[in-house]
Amino acid sequence: MKFDFSEKTILITGATRGIGMRLAEDLSLLGANLLLTGTNPVQIKDLNDLAIKKGLKRKYFCVDLQDRASMESFILALKSYSVIDGLVNNAGINRLNPVTDALESDWDDMVQVNLSAPFRLIKVLSASMIRNGYGRIVNIASIFSTISKERRAVYSATKFGLHGLTVGSSNDLARYNILVNTLSPGFVMTDLTRKNLSAIERAQLAEQVPIKRLAEVQDISNVAIFLLSDFNRYMTGQNIIVDGGFTNV
Ligand SMILES: NC(=O)c1ccc[n+]([C@@H]2O[C@H](COP(=O)([O-])OP(=O)(O)OC[C@H]3O[C@@H](n4cnc5c(N)ncnc54)[C@H](OP(=O)(O)O)[C@@H]3O)[C@@H](O)[C@H]2O)c1
């Protein structure tokens, strides 16, 4: 058994850092043609220049999933691709606040990025996936799509909702050989985690994880690759929790 993505085109949102970036690099090594997004125009230009210079099969788009106009022009650009085999709704934001203090604007932004953008991308890309009789969709949620914790009410609402989108979409799309799954990481060492948890909190948390460490981006990428591959033939509508056993303790 060998993963081979040389005939596949895959779109990953939020691929300029963290989990999305690791997954993009891994899929690139496996031959995929990649459509990738980030929000910083200067960085996107540099990454596209580098990709051309190195002859990499990838194109970066500058998209702010919070912004309706940015989203519209991205969707328009995507319509020029007749085949996109895989979609990873990875971009996500998490602003911590108790529900009593959560701002309306935080609710709106988190719903836009974590939930509305995945819905719109699934809706648009599933049309061509149906025509092609093939698709693999992975929604990156979180353990906070199954449990929650102080200051995560809004984040959890979006991630529980995202898994709801997975389940509902999987029911509509399975007959077309489009498989839709949620991948829910535990605590992963990325910018998001460094921003939200102090070094002491991260060390304490690692102690609570049965595997005794936080996840690395590679741990999440490995599972996403399976879900995006032809080796996933019969799994759809599931929430795959990759948390080192944390939610079982
Ligand atoms: N890290 C964890 O412990 C953890 C745990 C569970 C679940 N997750 C989930 O995993 C996913 C990736 O997390 P991560 O830790 O890898 O995140 P990260 O390191 O913070 O990277 C986030 C990515 O999303 C992009 N992004 C942020 N806001 C955006 C917006 N408004 N529009 C478009 N793109 C935007 C960023 O682009 P720029 O680089 O341009 O800002 C970046 O590429 C998220 O959905 C997150 O909720 C993470």
The ligand as an SDF file (V2000), in Angstrom:
LIG
                    3D

 48 52  0  0  0  0  0  0  0  0999 V2000
   -3.7190   23.9660   17.4240 N   0  0  0  0  0  0  0  0  0  0  0  0
   -4.5270   23.1910   18.1150 C   0  0  0  0  0  0  0  0  0  0  0  0
   -4.2300   22.7780   19.2470 O   0  0  0  0  0  0  0  0  0  0  0  0
   -5.8460   22.7640   17.5410 C   0  0  0  0  0  0  0  0  0  0  0  0
   -6.6010   21.8620   18.2760 C   0  0  0  0  0  0  0  0  0  0  0  0
   -7.8170   21.4560   17.7740 C   0  0  0  0  0  0  0  0  0  0  0  0
   -8.2650   21.9470   16.5890 C   0  0  0  0  0  0  0  0  0  0  0  0
   -7.5290   22.8290   15.8930 N   0  0  0  0  0  0  0  0  0  0  0  0
   -8.0790   23.3340   14.6270 C   0  0  0  0  0  0  0  0  0  0  0  0
   -7.1630   23.0460   13.5840 O   0  0  0  0  0  0  0  0  0  0  0  0
   -7.2500   24.0550   12.5770 C   0  0  0  0  0  0  0  0  0  0  0  0
   -5.8690   24.6220   12.3050 C   0  0  0  0  0  0  0  0  0  0  0  0
   -5.3400   25.1140   13.5220 O   0  0  0  0  0  0  0  0  0  0  0  0
   -3.8240   25.5710   13.6860 P   0  0  0  0  0  0  0  0  0  0  0  0
   -3.5150   25.4670   15.1210 O   0  0  0  0  0  0  0  0  0  0  0  0
   -2.9800   24.8990   12.6920 O   0  0  0  0  0  0  0  0  0  0  0  0
   -4.0010   27.1320   13.3500 O   0  0  0  0  0  0  0  0  0  0  0  0
   -2.9140   28.2880   13.1320 P   0  0  0  0  0  0  0  0  0  0  0  0
   -1.5330   27.7850   13.3230 O   0  0  0  0  0  0  0  0  0  0  0  0
   -3.4230   29.4340   13.9420 O   0  0  0  0  0  0  0  0  0  0  0  0
   -3.1330   28.6010   11.5700 O   0  0  0  0  0  0  0  0  0  0  0  0
   -4.3800   29.0170   11.1470 C   0  0  0  0  0  0  0  0  0  0  0  0
   -4.4530   29.0550    9.6470 C   0  0  0  0  0  0  0  0  0  0  0  0
   -5.7630   29.5500    9.2900 O   0  0  0  0  0  0  0  0  0  0  0  0
   -5.6160   30.7710    8.5630 C   0  0  0  0  0  0  0  0  0  0  0  0
   -6.6430   31.7370    8.9550 N   0  0  0  0  0  0  0  0  0  0  0  0
   -6.8140   32.3310   10.1520 C   0  0  0  0  0  0  0  0  0  0  0  0
   -7.8330   33.2120   10.1000 N   0  0  0  0  0  0  0  0  0  0  0  0
   -8.3010   33.1700    8.8420 C   0  0  0  0  0  0  0  0  0  0  0  0
   -9.3140   33.8630    8.1390 C   0  0  0  0  0  0  0  0  0  0  0  0
  -10.0650   34.8030    8.7300 N   0  0  0  0  0  0  0  0  0  0  0  0
   -9.5170   33.5880    6.8550 N   0  0  0  0  0  0  0  0  0  0  0  0
   -8.7580   32.6730    6.2270 C   0  0  0  0  0  0  0  0  0  0  0  0
   -7.7750   31.9790    6.8200 N   0  0  0  0  0  0  0  0  0  0  0  0
   -7.5530   32.2340    8.1130 C   0  0  0  0  0  0  0  0  0  0  0  0
   -4.2350   31.2990    8.8990 C   0  0  0  0  0  0  0  0  0  0  0  0
   -3.7720   32.1480    7.8770 O   0  0  0  0  0  0  0  0  0  0  0  0
   -2.6360   33.2730    8.1820 P   0  0  0  0  0  0  0  0  0  0  0  0
   -1.3390   32.5360    8.3370 O   0  0  0  0  0  0  0  0  0  0  0  0
   -2.6530   34.1460    6.9750 O   0  0  0  0  0  0  0  0  0  0  0  0
   -3.0770   33.9810    9.4290 O   0  0  0  0  0  0  0  0  0  0  0  0
   -3.4430   30.0060    9.0370 C   0  0  0  0  0  0  0  0  0  0  0  0
   -3.0390   29.5360    7.7770 O   0  0  0  0  0  0  0  0  0  0  0  0
   -8.2550   25.0880   13.0980 C   0  0  0  0  0  0  0  0  0  0  0  0
   -9.5150   24.8490   12.5340 O   0  0  0  0  0  0  0  0  0  0  0  0
   -8.2960   24.8260   14.5870 C   0  0  0  0  0  0  0  0  0  0  0  0
   -9.5250   25.2130   15.1640 O   0  0  0  0  0  0  0  0  0  0  0  0
   -6.3100   23.2730   16.3290 C   0  0  0  0  0  0  0  0  0  0  0  0
  1  2  1  0
  2  3  2  0
  2  4  1  0
  4  5  1  0
  4 48  2  0
  5  6  2  0
  6  7  1  0
  7  8  2  0
  8  9  1  0
  8 48  1  0
  9 10  1  0
  9 46  1  0
 10 11  1  0
 11 12  1  0
 11 44  1  0
 12 13  1  0
 13 14  1  0
 14 15  2  0
 14 16  1  0
 14 17  1  0
 17 18  1  0
 18 19  2  0
 18 20  1  0
 18 21  1  0
 21 22  1  0
 22 23  1  0
 23 24  1  0
 23 42  1  0
 24 25  1  0
 25 26  1  0
 25 36  1  0
 26 27  1  0
 26 35  1  0
 27 28  2  0
 28 29  1  0
 29 30  1  0
 29 35  2  0
 30 31  1  0
 30 32  2  0
 32 33  1  0
 33 34  2  0
 34 35  1  0
 36 37  1  0
 36 42  1  0
 37 38  1  0
 38 39  2  0
 38 40  1  0
 38 41  1  0
 42 43  1  0
 44 45  1  0
 44 46  1  0
 46 47  1  0
M  CHG  2   8   1  16  -1
M  END
$$$$
